[in-house]
Amino acid sequence: MEDITPLTNLQQSEATGSEDRQLPRPDVRSSPENILVNVQSDDSYGTGSNESLEKSTYNPSLHRTLEHPTSNFDTLVHLLKGNIGTGILAMPDAFKNAGLYVGLFGTLLMGAICTHCMHMLVKCSHELCRRLQQPSLSFSEVAFCSFETGPSGLRRYSHVARRMITTFLFITQMGFCCVYFVFVAFNIKEVVDHYFPHNYISVKVYLTLILLPMIPLNLVRNLKYLTPVSLAAAVLTILGLAFSFFYILQDLPATNTVKPVATWAQLPLYFGTAIYAFEGIGVILPLENNMKRPEDFGGSTGVLNTGMTIVACLYTTVGFFGYLKYGENVKGSITLNLPPDQFISQMVRIAMAVAIFLSYTLQFYVPVNIVEPFVRNQCEEQRTKELASTALRVTLVVFTFLLAVCIPNLGPIISLVGAVSSSALALIAPPIIEIITFYPIGLGKYNWVLWKDIAILLFGLCGFFFGTYASLDQILNPGIN
């Protein structure tokens, strides 16, 4: 996943029967940038609580005020948009690093674990909201509150926990932006090289040409003006995926033509790519907080399980049939394997390149939203603040461009982003938060919750370290398969 929902237009909710300020509840449906993540500053958390209410009976959803709450269907659509992005096109490459059957069952298992971690985060959010009598919390605030109300020895680390979550969100989004640069450049290069085979142009030239329009596009600060851009990107993505399926499912070879199990050395690369694709945990709390009927979000047939089942099935299908179709020749994006001699396949490459190019601005909004308040606070005059904001945006765009130039290899960079930041947010943070949140009130019979969370944590840590090592090794030694 890599598309996450920014919920930045926050409104102050009115306290009932108290002068204390409560955390605002963001509106997802009315936000044009509804595929980014809500990132709030360290000062956004309100510590006041209404002592007149019993904590055990406090229902956070009854104290949320929102002008346009989302329906179950709206939330499902946002959930799908928040989890389906460039990662789905990289799943055949992930299967190559796992083997056909290990990839098949591993992807389904990865989806189940990631979905369970999302449920854990929502459960912890509800418990902390009741404990502190707050209507809603963001991801970073859940981390802060879990430490703040947990064992006394850990409370000193509450601010560190919040900053760690914010930092990994920043790293994740910058990584997405870097992947987008590389993706667009490679797909355009494939098309140009086909029609002009004698005029070889380096991928770095394409990256530079992409940078030129990317800078002014990301100087647009009001994302409402980019709503048509977002809609166009969504339409192009759907068309591109549909035509990609059309080519993948034609003339499939027998399953014995590809390896069923890959080597142990390749499995960390599979983990990084798969967790990159599934990392949509940052969108979960904003979506649940915004629902008209938040009680329908969880449960065995709730919105979360329904959406993630669809996502897991799509990823598994694309990965399985994409690897079966192209075998060891599969590339970092399945669009690069489409037949070059057909006009429609070339149009698919162009459509996906344009869609990802237009989506860059929405992904870029998150790191800007994290850093921009700090930069503006260093300036006194309004004109200076505006100039500083502009300089920051240009600097961050150029920074992702330079990263793409240094690592112009789509497969390893996707795996690296997934192993470093996505695993930290999706697999490492949730079990830690759950252990600390429920430590004061118990972790189940025989501490089964503790042992379950430790198992998930160890799985995430192994993926983090081995995936990062394998990805860096492939980036530094590109000849290694």
Residue, then its C-alpha position, 0 to 999 in steps of 0.5 A: m500500500e502505499d496510498i494513504t489518506p491525509l486528513t488535514n482539514l480538521q475542525q474543533s469538536e464541541a465538548t459536552g458538559s465540559e470546557d475541555r477541548q477534544l480531538p477533532r474528527p476529520d472528514v474523509r468523504s469531503s476531502p479531495e485528497n482522500i488517499l493520504v494519512n492524517v498526521q498531526s503535530d505533537d501539540s495536537y493531543g488534548t490531555g483533558s478528560n471529562e471526569s463526570l463521565e464513567k470511563s467504562t461506559y464512555n462511547p467514543s463514537l457518540h462524541r464524534t461530530l462530523e458534518h459529512p460522515t461516510s457510509n459503509f460503502d464510502t469507507l470500503v471504497h476509500l479502504l480499497k483506494g488506500n491499499i491498491g497502488t503501485g504495489i499490486l503491479a510489483m506482486p509478480d516480481a514478489f512471487k519470483n522471489a518467493g516461488l509460485y506456491v510460497g507466494l500464493f500462501g505467503t501472500l494470503l498469510m501476509g494479508a491475514i496478519c496485516t488485517h489482524c494488526m489493523h484490528m489491533l490498532v482499532k481496538c487499542s484506539h477504542e480502549l484509549c479513547r474510553r480511558l482518556q474520554q476522547p472521541s478519536l485518535s490518530f495513529s501517532e496519538v494512539a502510540f503516544c497515549s498507549f505509553e502515557t497510560g501504560p506501565s510507569g517506567l515507559r511513560r517517559y517514552s511516550h513522545v518518542a513513540r509518537r515521533m517514531i510513528t510520524t518519522f516512519l510515516f514520513i519515510t514511507q511517503m518519501g519512499f512512495c514518491c521515489v518509487y513513483f519517479v522510477f515507475v513513470a520513467f521506466n514505463i515511458k522509456e519502454v515506450v520510446d525505446h520501442y518506437f525509436p530503437h536507435n535513439y537510446i536515452s538513459v533513464k536518468v534523462y527521463l527522470t530529469l524530464i519528469l522533474l520539470p513538470m513535477i515541481p510546479l505541480n507540487l507547488v499547488r497547496n490547496l488540494k481541492y484544485l487537484t480533485p480532477v487530477s485525482l479522478a483522472a488518475a483513478v480512472l487510468t489506474i482502473l483501465g490499466l489494471a483491466f488491460s494488464f489482466f487481459y494480457i496476463l491471462q492469455d496463453l498461460p503456461a503450465t505451473n511446472t514451468v516456474k519454480p514452486v519455491a525460491t531460495w532462502a536468500q530471495l525470501p526477504l525480497y519477497f517480504g519487502t515487496a509484499i508488505y509494501a503492497f499491504e501497508g495501508i494501516g495508516v488509513i485505518l483510523p481516519l476511516e473508522n473515525n469518519m464512519k456514520r456507523p463505526e460499529d460496522f467497521g470491525g467484525s468478521t463481516g465488517v468493512l475492514n475484513t471485506g475490503m482487505t479480503i478483496v485486496a488480498c485476493l487481487y494481490t494474490t491473483v496478479g502475483f500468481f498469474g503474472y509470475l506464471k505468465y512471465g516466469e523469471n523474466v518478470k520485471g519490477s512492474i508487470t506493465l514492463n512485461l506487456p508485449p511491446d509490439q501491440f499498440i494497446s499494451q503501449m497505451v497501458r504503459i502510458a496510462m499507468a505512467v500518467a496515473i502514477f505521475l498525477s498521484y505523486t502530488l497526493q502522496f507528497y502531501v503527507p511529508v510536506n504536512i509533517v515538515e511544513p509547520f516546523v519550517r513556517n514556525q521558524c519565520e516571522e513574516q507571512r511573506t517569509k513563511e510562504l517563501a519557506s514553504t515553497a522552498l521546502r516543497v521544491t527541496l523535497v521533490v528534488f530529494t525524491f528525484l535524487l533518490a530515484v537517480c541513485i537507485p534506478n531499479l524498481g524492484p529493489i527500491i520497492s522491497l527496501v521501502g516495504a522492509v524499512s518503513s512499511s514493516a515498522l508501521a504494519l507489523i512492529a508498531p501494532p503489537i507493541i501498542e497492544i501490549i502496552t495498552f492492555y498491560p494494566i488491565g490484562l493480556g488474556k488467559y495465560n497471557w495469550v495476547l502477549w505471546k501472540d503479539i510477540a510472535i507478530l513482533l518477531f516476524g516483523l523484526c525479522g522481515f525488517f532486518f533481513g528484508t532491508y539487508a537483502s534489498l540494499d544488497q541487490i541495490l548495491n549489487p544489481g547483477i545478483n538475482 
